[in-house]
């Protein structure tokens, strides 16, 4: 928790994003959602969820934030993690089909 809390950020969103980027790849994150619906793994039931909250609020910028506000940021990051996965480009796709 101590190491993660030093990652910093200008606001809660940046802090949570920096923590999550440090510990999860986008590919791994794409297998989770906060509630575990639609065949994905439930992130909220992991003890790691509490670690993220504790690390975030140890940063002076986010020291007054609630678990609910951190949860919203985690949910948003997980939701958009698949958007960050590399997309196959047209050149590689065309060669693969030949």
LOTORBA-183929 format. One line per field, with one value per residue (C-alpha): residue number from 1; y, x, z; residue in one letter. Coordinates in steps of 0.5 Angstrom, whole numbers. Example, Ala and Ser with C-alpha at 12.3 -4.5 7.8 and 13.67 -1.06 7.14 Angstrom:
BEGIN
seq: [1, 2]
py: [-9, -2]
px: [25, 27]
pz: [16, 14]
type: [a, s]
//
This chain:
BEGIN
seq: [1, 2, 3, 4, 5, 6, 7, 8, 9, 10, 11, 12, 13, 14, 15, 16, 17, 18, 19, 20, 21, 22, 23, 24, 25, 26, 27, 28, 29, 30, 31, 32, 33, 34, 35, 36, 37, 38, 39, 40, 41, 42, 43, 44, 45, 46, 47, 48, 49, 50, 51, 52, 53, 54, 55, 56, 57, 58, 59, 60, 61, 62, 63, 64, 65, 66, 67, 68, 69, 70, 71, 72, 73, 74, 75, 76, 77, 78, 79, 80, 81, 82, 83, 84, 85, 86, 87, 88, 89, 90, 91, 92, 93, 94, 95, 96, 97, 98]
py: [0, 5, 4, 5, 11, 15, 14, 21, 24, 31, 29, 22, 20, 20, 17, 11, 11, 11, 5, 1, 2, 0, -7, -9, -10, -8, -15, -17, -12, -13, -20, -16, -12, -9, -13, -20, -20, -22, -28, -23, -24, -20, -14, -12, -18, -18, -16, -12, -7, -5, -4, 1, 5, 5, 7, 12, 16, 16, 21, 28, 30, 24, 24, 26, 22, 16, 9, 10, 16, 11, 5, 10, 11, 4, 2, 7, 5, -3, -1, 3, -2, -6, 1, 1, -6, -6, -6, -10, -6, -6, -8, -14, -16, -17, -21, -26, -27, -28]
px: [0, 6, 9, 2, 0, 7, 5, 1, -4, -7, -14, -17, -18, -11, -9, -13, -11, -4, -5, -9, -4, 2, -1, -6, -5, -11, -11, -12, -17, -21, -23, -26, -32, -34, -40, -38, -44, -43, -38, -33, -29, -32, -27, -31, -30, -22, -18, -14, -20, -19, -12, -13, -18, -12, -7, -11, -13, -6, -4, -6, -10, -15, -14, -22, -25, -30, -30, -36, -32, -26, -30, -33, -26, -24, -31, -30, -22, -25, -30, -25, -20, -22, -21, -14, -12, -8, -12, -10, -8, -10, -4, -3, -10, -9, -3, -6, -12, -7]
pz: [0, 2, -5, -9, -5, -8, -15, -14, -19, -19, -17, -15, -22, -24, -17, -18, -26, -24, -18, -23, -29, -24, -22, -28, -35, -39, -42, -35, -33, -39, -35, -29, -28, -21, -20, -24, -29, -36, -34, -32, -25, -19, -18, -11, -8, -8, -2, -8, -8, -1, -2, -8, -3, 2, -3, -6, 1, 3, -2, 1, -5, -4, 3, 4, -1, 1, -1, -6, -10, -11, -13, -18, -21, -21, -24, -30, -31, -31, -36, -41, -40, -46, -50, -49, -51, -58, -64, -70, -76, -83, -85, -80, -81, -89, -89, -84, -89, -95]
type: [x, x, x, x, x, x, x, x, x, x, x, x, x, x, x, x, x, x, x, x, x, x, x, x, x, x, x, x, x, x, x, x, x, x, x, x, x, x, x, x, x, x, x, x, x, x, x, x, x, x, x, x, x, x, x, x, x, x, x, x, x, x, x, x, x, x, x, x, x, x, x, x, x, x, x, x, x, x, x, x, x, x, x, x, x, x, x, x, x, x, x, x, x, x, x, x, x, x]
//
